[in-house]
Amino acid sequence: MPYTANAPRQAPGADELRARIPGWGADLDPADRPAVPRERYAPEATGAHWELPPQQPELRPRERSIEHARLTPAFGTSAPLKGASGAIRRLAYARYSEGRAAHWLLLMAGDRVDVVENHVASWFSKNPDNPVMGTGLSTEKEYGVSSRRRPGRVDVRHQWLDPLVVAGPWLLGGWAAMKGVRRVARGARH
């Protein structure tokens, strides 16, 4: 019994566990383990012609944790790092171990910076983000406000936050831009 003065009972032996729990220890003998053929290098049985797959060429420098000596043989290249968010993520991988909170906090900060970069980039694109459509107001126009109160919806308790979360950054960004323009205009007059 834990947390008492009595000596703890010794762990039960393999025979006792085997008798008490059906199937216990079934994988102790490698001959009985179903994965053992896959754990052995046997090209004639598996068709593998390598001990380690060929390394994918690294056309651009990739982020790699400092715990690992090299990149995995295959890795994703669909979203290369770019801009300030990429610099933050590179710093997280270059300086901090994955076991440190700073590594993950920097990665999360890089995600937030990436969101801002993409919002700003959308302003200069052919199809800028539409904050009104992002709040779901157009759906309410078509289906009515009752669509938000439908039974079975799990997001009813925080729906009042949705317009703030989606439109809030746009309103703050517009307010900051307006203040900046006013400050520049005042500076130009003086």
MARGUDO-640945 format. One record per residue (C-alpha): residue number from 0; x, y, z. Coordinates in Angstrom, 3 decimals. Layout:
BEGIN
     n         px         py         pz
   NUM          X          Y          Z
...
This chain:
BEGIN
     n         px         py         pz
     0      0.000      0.000      0.000
     1      1.552      3.353     -0.956
     2      2.045      6.133      1.602
     3      2.142      3.795      4.591
     4      4.914      2.579      6.875
     5      4.491     -0.990      5.611
     6      7.068     -2.250      3.150
     7      5.748     -2.226     -0.417
     8      4.826     -5.571     -1.906
     9      7.314     -6.792     -4.474
    10      6.258     -6.693     -8.110
    11      4.562     -9.919     -9.202
    12      6.647    -12.343    -11.225
    13      6.142    -13.115    -14.902
    14      4.447    -16.465    -14.183
    15      1.975    -14.878    -11.765
    16      1.136    -12.114    -14.257
    17      0.730    -14.644    -17.076
    18     -1.692    -16.664    -14.916
    19     -3.674    -13.597    -13.822
    20     -3.804    -11.572    -17.086
    21     -4.753    -13.385    -20.293
    22     -2.158    -12.725    -23.018
    23      0.380    -11.024    -20.716
    24      3.927    -11.314    -22.043
    25      2.826    -12.555    -25.461
    26      5.497    -10.412    -27.116
    27      8.407    -11.259    -24.804
    28      9.667    -14.015    -27.096
    29     10.878    -12.404    -30.372
    30      9.632    -15.452    -32.283
    31      6.059    -14.579    -31.217
    32      6.249    -10.864    -31.989
    33      4.444     -9.892    -35.197
    34      6.663     -6.847    -35.806
    35      9.971     -8.697    -35.556
    36     10.303     -9.378    -39.303
    37      9.944     -5.646    -39.911
    38     12.601     -4.862    -37.310
    39     15.237     -6.938    -39.115
    40     17.107     -5.918    -42.241
    41     16.047     -8.682    -44.611
    42     15.782     -7.348    -48.176
    43     14.721    -10.742    -49.538
    44     11.703    -10.788    -47.181
    45     10.700     -7.125    -47.173
    46     11.858     -5.821    -50.546
    47     13.820     -2.984    -48.937
    48     17.032     -2.213    -50.793
    49     18.517      0.193    -48.230
    50     19.229      0.421    -44.526
    51     18.352      4.116    -44.551
    52     16.276      5.723    -47.315
    53     18.147      8.107    -49.616
    54     18.276     11.664    -48.297
    55     15.917     14.127    -49.973
    56     17.969     17.014    -51.390
    57     17.803     20.166    -49.276
    58     17.332     22.930    -51.842
    59     16.782     25.618    -49.181
    60     18.025     25.518    -45.617
    61     15.436     23.734    -43.479
    62     14.754     24.217    -39.796
    63     16.057     21.342    -37.710
    64     15.946     20.831    -33.974
    65     19.339     21.076    -32.256
    66     18.718     17.618    -30.759
    67     18.929     15.986    -34.167
    68     22.181     15.506    -36.032
    69     20.531     15.600    -39.447
    70     17.219     16.031    -41.187
    71     14.907     13.083    -41.669
    72     15.338     11.330    -45.045
    73     12.112     12.939    -46.334
    74     10.695     16.279    -45.207
    75      8.053     18.755    -46.261
    76      8.844     21.726    -48.480
    77      5.351     23.068    -49.163
    78      5.555     26.000    -46.745
    79      9.085     27.398    -46.645
    80      9.835     29.969    -43.966
    81      9.627     33.593    -45.046
    82      9.605     37.081    -43.603
    83      9.789     38.047    -39.954
    84      7.824     34.967    -38.903
    85     10.397     32.751    -40.621
    86     13.229     34.554    -38.832
    87     11.503     33.980    -35.469
    88     11.009     30.283    -36.225
    89     14.619     29.892    -37.386
    90     15.761     31.445    -34.102
    91     13.614     28.971    -32.144
    92     15.190     26.008    -33.943
    93     18.756     27.350    -33.953
    94     19.000     28.408    -30.330
    95     16.592     26.420    -28.146
    96     16.013     22.732    -27.513
    97     12.533     21.305    -28.060
    98     12.444     20.658    -24.320
    99     12.572     24.376    -23.525
   100      9.503     26.574    -23.256
   101     11.327     29.333    -25.166
   102     11.418     27.101    -28.280
   103      7.645     26.646    -28.307
   104      6.873     30.229    -27.284
   105      8.970     31.509    -30.181
   106      7.190     29.137    -32.569
   107      3.817     30.416    -31.349
   108      5.021     34.004    -31.690
   109      6.121     33.171    -35.234
   110      2.597     31.910    -35.969
   111      1.040     35.140    -34.693
   112      3.482     37.241    -36.736
   113      2.657     35.078    -39.777
   114     -1.046     35.883    -39.325
   115     -0.288     39.610    -39.309
   116      1.995     39.259    -42.357
   117     -0.742     37.438    -44.254
   118     -3.370     40.036    -43.324
   119     -1.122     42.831    -44.525
   120     -0.304     40.900    -47.712
   121     -4.033     40.424    -48.353
   122     -4.513     44.213    -48.393
   123     -2.241     44.402    -51.441
   124     -3.734     41.417    -53.287
   125     -6.596     41.157    -55.785
   126     -8.810     39.478    -53.149
   127     -8.240     41.111    -49.757
   128     -9.660     39.454    -46.640
   129    -13.241     40.409    -45.911
   130    -13.728     40.813    -42.155
   131    -17.533     41.109    -42.447
   132    -17.822     37.734    -44.181
   133    -15.441     36.240    -41.620
   134    -17.805     37.088    -38.760
   135    -20.630     35.006    -40.260
   136    -23.013     37.944    -40.679
   137    -23.808     36.996    -44.276
   138    -25.006     33.567    -43.110
   139    -27.308     35.206    -40.589
   140    -28.741     37.383    -43.346
   141    -29.561     34.289    -45.395
   142    -30.691     31.878    -42.635
   143    -31.600     34.246    -39.824
   144    -30.159     34.623    -36.353
   145    -31.987     31.455    -35.311
   146    -29.325     29.443    -37.175
   147    -26.924     30.327    -34.356
   148    -29.303     29.018    -31.691
   149    -29.987     25.663    -33.338
   150    -29.940     22.714    -30.870
   151    -26.794     20.616    -30.854
   152    -24.379     23.464    -31.570
   153    -21.426     23.333    -29.216
   154    -20.231     26.870    -29.886
   155    -23.310     28.678    -28.523
   156    -21.574     29.756    -25.306
   157    -18.787     31.681    -27.063
   158    -20.602     32.942    -30.152
   159    -20.714     36.460    -28.802
   160    -16.890     36.483    -29.031
   161    -16.716     35.442    -32.703
   162    -17.288     38.912    -34.209
   163    -14.748     40.390    -31.781
   164    -12.115     37.752    -32.576
   165    -12.549     38.106    -36.344
   166    -13.295     41.816    -36.701
   167    -11.361     43.079    -33.661
   168     -7.887     42.907    -35.218
   169     -9.195     44.686    -38.319
   170    -10.742     47.461    -36.267
   171     -7.567     47.849    -34.177
   172     -5.425     47.834    -37.328
   173     -7.635     50.482    -38.947
   174     -7.539     52.611    -35.802
   175     -3.712     52.311    -35.632
   176     -3.385     53.176    -39.338
   177     -5.646     56.213    -38.883
   178     -3.585     57.410    -35.900
   179     -0.394     56.906    -37.913
   180     -1.718     58.874    -40.876
   181     -2.841     61.709    -38.560
   182      0.577     61.794    -36.884
   183      2.355     61.952    -40.276
   184     -0.045     64.662    -41.482
   185      0.532     66.723    -38.303
   186      4.298     66.305    -38.719
   187      4.104     67.479    -42.327
   188      2.173     70.623    -41.338
   189      4.699     71.652    -38.682
